[in-house]
Amino acid sequence: MKIAYCIPATSNSGGMERVLSGKANYLASLGHELSIITTDQRGKAPFFPFQEGIAQYDLGINYDENNDEGILSKLRSYPGKKRLHRKRLTALLLELRADVVVSMFGDDADILPSIQDGSRKVLEYHFSKLKRLQYGRKGLWRLVDLLRTKLDERTVRPYDRFVVLTEEDRSYWGALPNIHVIPNPLPFTTDTPSDCSTHRVVAAGRYDFQKNFELLLHLWAKVAPDFPDWHLDIFGDGKLRGELTALVEKLGLSSSVTLERPTHQMQEVYRTSSVYVMTSRYEGLPMVLLEAQQMGLPIVSFACPCGPRDVITDGVDGFLIEVGDEERFLSSLKKLMTDEPMRRRMGEAARHASERYQVDVVMQQWQELFQGLF
């Protein structure tokens, strides 16, 4: 089977890029012919590796050139880029003649169903339907977010299959006839998980509004004085690095917090940690939670939409905290930091819970979905 994936870029270190790498490599190993189509690669290498033989094409649209511009400037440049995108994507798909083309809900999402290249079209969404409304933007941008959320409902309908990551997110979309739930697969499994003995708490993600690391630092400032031998490491990068660095200094956390750069050695990071924490405002299905579970870490996370409710069983393999309940977040974290047997018990339960996300289990669901298209 010929399968093409459309994604803005593979050079980022995010969960969506990691998932695509894993899925594409898995499908290629089964003999399928894989192509990756990007719009904003800019000549950069993929952050996560792809097998030799997986074709990679960049259309050179570069939507991200306009990311820091005002709304009027974006409105002027966007239509022209969109027309160029349609022209180049159509030409490439007519050349590739894929059996299935999968959009990862980039700027191709509203273009793809109308391209008559003979392929079945699949749309997969790595966030929540409510994503745009949780940007926290105001004024004209808020109206844009409301409009785009409404347009998303129209975008998903023409696809042969529309795949979301969680049962929670499915409930937001209503009774769509083409909707399916398939979670992200784990990128790895291990026989050497954490023993939860180190005095290290870990978090990971982009340094941006979504991940809400400023709240995590404020919460840690209330924990650190009572646990001077514990350390918080936050792995990631992004436009808020400067602000977060300044906040670490302002809160007097330089001796107990490190803002680490992204790493390919996350398994070792989890293995040498004892608790995973997440304060995101919104998610899709956070890969970091699945990975932390596989590595035997109990999790303390706010129940943001979407993902944590599907992953964590409160009081069994971690603590699922209602958004805004900072006191329970703090008490749950302190409880785990104080009680090593509890950490180990919850860590074992977390490893058991992660089995449903193992790659063979998840990719079987994808293969059945692809086969059901014909």
N, C-alpha and C positions, 0 to 999 in steps of 0.2 A: 504494500500500500504506500502511495506517495502522500506525505503529510507535511504541510507548511504551517509554520507558526509566525504570527505577526506580533511584534513587540517594539516599543519605542527604541530600546537599546539593550545590549547585553553587557555593557561595560560597568553598570552599577552593581553594588554589593548587596542589594536588597533580597528579600525573600522570594519575590516573583521571579527574579533572574536566576536564583538558585534552583527554584522548582523547575523552571524551563530547562535548565541544563540537565537536571536529573531525569526528567521525563523524556527529553529528546535522546539522551544517551541510552536510556533503557529501550526505547522503541527502536532505535538504530541497531542495538545489539540483537534484536529479534528479526532483523532483516528488512525493516521498513526503510523507505527512502525519505530522509528528513531534510527540510530546508528552513532556515531562519531568516525572516525578512524584517529589517529595522528601518527606522526613519531618522534616527538621531545618533548614530554610532560615532560619527566624526573621526573615523580612522582608529579608534581605540580598540584594544584587545578585549575579548570577553573576560569578565572578572572570574566567572566560573567556567571550567573547561568543557569543551565540546569534543566528542569523538572525531577523529579524522574521518572524513567522508560525509560529515554533515555540512551541507552547503550553506553559506552565509551571504546574504545580499543586503546592502544598504541603499536606500532610495535617495539619500542626501536631501531630505526635506528640512531637517533641523528646526523643528518647532521650538525647541528649547532656547533658541536665540532670543526669543521675545519674552522669556519668563519674567524678567525684571522690569518690563515696560508697563506703562499705564494701560488702562482698558481701551482707550481710543486708539492708541498705537497698535495694540493687538488686533483690534477690529479691522484696521486698515490692512495689516499684513496677512492675517489668517486666511481670508478667502483665496488669495493667490496661492498660498502654500497648499491649501486643501485641493485646489484644482490640479496642481502639479502632482500631488500625492495620488490622486485618483488616476491620472494619466500613467504615471510610472508603475503603480501597483497593478493596474489592469494589464499593461504590456508584459510585466514579469509573470503574472499568473497565467496569461495566455501562453507564454513560453514554457512554464513549468508543468502545466496540466496536472496539478495535484488532484488526488482523490478527495482529500479533506483539507480545508484551510481553517486554521484556528486563530481567532483574534483574542488577544489578551486585554481587550478593551482600551486600546490606545486610540489614536486619531483615525485609525482605519475602521473603527467599529461601525460607524454609520455609512461607510462606503462599501464594505465588503459584500453584503448580501446582493447588491445590484450588479456586481461584476459577473458576467456570464462566461465563466471559464470552464463550466462543467463540473465543478467541485461542490461537495456538500460543505456548508458553512456552520462552524461551531464558535460560540462566544463563551469565553470563560472570564469570570469576574473575581478579582483577588482582593476586593474590599467589601464593604457593605453598601447596600442601596443608599444608606443615609450618609455616605462618605462626604459628599460635597457640602451637606448642611452642617457638618461638624468642623469645617475649616475655621469657623469663628470669624468670618469676614463680615463687614458691615457695609451699609450704603448700597451703591450700585452693584458692587461685587456680590452682595447678599442676594440681590434680585437675579443676578446671573447664575448663582449657585442653585437657587430655587427653580429657575427655568431649565437648567441642564439636568437637574434631578428628574423633572417631568419628562424631558426629552429622552432620558435613559430608558424610560418605560416603552417609548416608541422604538428605540434602537434595538431592543432585545427581541422584539416579536418576530421579525422576518427570519431569524436564524433557525436552522434545522434543529439545533440543540443549544440551550442556554444553561451553562454550568456554574453553579455557585458553590461556595466552600462549606457552608454550614446550614443546618436546619433552621437556625435563628434567622439567617439572611433570607432563606426561602420564604419564610413567613411574611417578610416585608414586601415581596414582589406580588403576592396574591396567587390566584389559580391560573398561572400561565401553563398552557399545554406542552410547551417545549422545555420546561425547567427541570433540571436534575441537580442533585447534590453529590459532589465527589470531593473529598478533602484533598489537601496537599499531601504528597507522600514524604516520609522521612528521607533525608538525603543520606543517612547512614544508620547503621545499628552497631552495637558494641557489646562485648563480653566483659568489659572493664569499666563499669560505671563509677561515679563518685561514691566514696564511702561516707560523704557528708561530715567529715571530721575537720576540714579546714575552716578557719574563721573568715570566710570570704563570701560576700553576696555579689551576684553578677546581674547585669542587664545588658541588652544589646539592641541597636537600631540606629536609624538616621537621626542626626541631631536636628530635629525640626519640630514644628507645632504638633504634629500627630503623636509623636512619642511622649511628649509631656515630661521630659526629663527634669525640667525645672521644678516640677512638683516632687519628683523623686528626691532631688537634692534637699528641698525644704523638709521632707519627711525624714531623710537620713540625718539631718541636723538635729532632729529630736531624739534619734536613736543613738548616735555616735557617742555622746558623753557617758552613757551607761555601759557602752561596750568598746572600750578603748583598744582592745586587741582585735577588733573586727575591721574589715576593709570592704569598701564598695568599689567595684570596677565596672565602668560603663563603656562598652565597645561600640564604636561607630564613628561617624563623621558627618559633616553637613554645615549648613549656613549658620547654625546657632552655636558652633563650637566656641567662638569668642565670647558670646553671652554666657554660656554655661561655665567656661573657664573663669570668667569674672565672678559668677555667682558662687563657685567653689571657694574662691578667695574671700568674698564678702561674708559667707557663712562660717568661715574658719574651718573648712573641711580639707585643707590641703594635705593633712597627714592621714586622712582616712578615705579619700576618694581619688581615683585616677580616671581621667578621661582617655581611654585607650583608643588607638587607631583600629580600623577594621583588620581582621586577621583571617587567614585560611586555617588557623589552628583552633577553631572554636571547640572541637571535641575535647582538646586538652584543657581549654578554659573551663568548660563545664565540669570536667573530671576533677579539677582542682578547686572547685567551688562547692558550696553547701546549700545555697538557696538561690532561686531565680525570682526576680521581681519585675513587674510590668505595670506602668502607670499610663499607658496609651489612652488617648481620647477616643480613638476608633481604630479598628483593624479589619482584616478580612478573615484570615485564619493564620495567626502569627506562627511562622516556622520556628521561632525561638522557643515557643512554649512546647512544641512537639519535640524539638531537639533536647530541651532541658529535661523533659519527661524521660526520653530514651536514656539519657545519661544519669538518671536516678536522682534528679533534684526535685524537692518539693517546691511549689510555686506559690507566691503571693501576688495576686493580680486583681485589678479592678475589673468588674464585669462590663467593660465597654462593648458596644456593638462593633464587630461581631467576632466570635472566636472563643474567648475565654469560657463562655457558658457551655460550649460544645466540648471543650477540652478538659476542664477542671471539675472534679467532684469535690465540693466544699467539705473540708474536714477529713477527707480520705487521702487524696494525693496532693493537697495544697489547700489554700484558702482563697475563695472567690468572694471578693468584696464589692458590695454595691457602690456605684460611682458616687463619690462625695463623702463616703464614710471613712474619713482619714483616721479616725480614732481606732476603728477595727483593723485597718491596714497596719497601723503601728503596733497594736497589741498582738496581732497575728505574727508579724515579723519578729517581734521580740520573743514571742513564745518559741518560735523555731530556733532562734539564735541561742536561746537558753537551754533547750532540750534536745540534745544530740540523738537519743533513742527515737524521739518523735520524728526528727529529720530523716533518719534511716528508714523508719517504718513508712512514712509518706513517700519517700524516694522509691522504695520497692513497689508501692502501689502505683506510682507514676510510671514506672517501667512497664508494668502490666497494662496500664491504660494506653500506652503508646503503641501497643501491638496492632491496633486497628489502623494505624497510619503507616505500617511498613510498606515498602515500595511494591512488593508483589501483590499485596491485598488491593492497594489503590490502583495500580496499573492494570489489574484485571478488570476493574470497573471501567477504566478508559477504553480498553480494547473492546469490551462488550458494547460500549456506547458507539465507538467507531463502526463496528460490524453491524450494529442495528440501523445504521444510516443507509444501508444498501439492500 
